[in-house]
Amino acid sequence: MNRPSTAKRIRQIAARTQRNRTIRSELKTKLKAVRTALDAKDLKSATALLPPIASTLGKAASKRIITKARASRTTARLAKRLHQLSVPAS
């Protein structure tokens, strides 16, 4: 490291990596909870868990931790599964 700017950049990257890792881990945990509720056909808990995960996905996308397309696609797929559960099969 010849320059102070190089040392600063390394510190910034380490901080961002840690922050991103934490948020990604939180996302995976919440997604697993929603998907488990949907698989168990637990309409009440899935309905309660969907808005917070949609919010978390949106925040992660706005911070560029995941892409906006991925956040939108994941939210849409979860909402679609929830809707299929809530509508009685005909």
Secondary structure, 3 states (H helix, E strand, C coil): CCCHHHHHHHHHHHHHHHHHHHHHHHHHHHHHHHHHHHHCCCHHHHHHHHHHHHHHHHHHHHCCCCCHHHHHHHHHHHHHHHHHHHCCCC
